[in-house]
């Protein structure tokens, strides 16, 4: 049971990381005033800031939701 919960958390984290990459790129492209290397800033922010943060949030949420569903049964 715990191994399945960890697996679901891992898969949720991977999905969250991918979503975070695109969200970070979108946010930088919309709100950054950088005119010289905006694409570099967007990529770095997506891959190294927003992606890992959203991966952590999604992994914790996936684990908690699965664990609560398991306890309800």
DAPE-V49380 format. One record per helix or strand of 3 or more residues. SS is the DSSP state (helix for helix, strand for strand). FROM is the first residue (numbers start at 1). TO is the last residue. If there is no record, write none. Layout:
# DAPE-V49380
((SS,FROM,TO) (SS,FROM,TO))
This chain:
# DAPE-V49380
((helix,2,31) (helix,38,72))
